[in-house]
Amino acid sequence: MSEIKIKHAVKLSGSILLVVIESPVNGKSDAILLVTPSEDALIPGYIESLEQTLSLPVDIQSGNEKAEITFEIDARLLDRTSEWCTEVGISIEQLVLAFIHFCVCTDNHTALKEWFSPSRV
């Protein structure tokens, strides 16, 4: 069983869950995005069941991946995101990399279509 623990979970949409994981051994944190099986992903006990069933990494290699991404973003949104990332112990880069990894996995395309649907915008 992994030593990694779920530190925070934030529901981004009906089927996408942002999970911040942490290694109690070295104190490093990282972010992953998951497709949730139901609308009730944040009911009591769900996060605990995720820790038991989720294939979490044995160790977090925080900061080993580098990405250079250029995009325009609203300064207030960037500041709020930066503050939130600091609160939960991850970097904006880790959050962006989690999103990129999530998007490139073909298993997640249905959830992404929901997330980017015109009715949601």
Order of alpha helices (4+ residues) and beta strands (2+ residues): beta-beta-beta-alpha-alpha-alpha-alpha
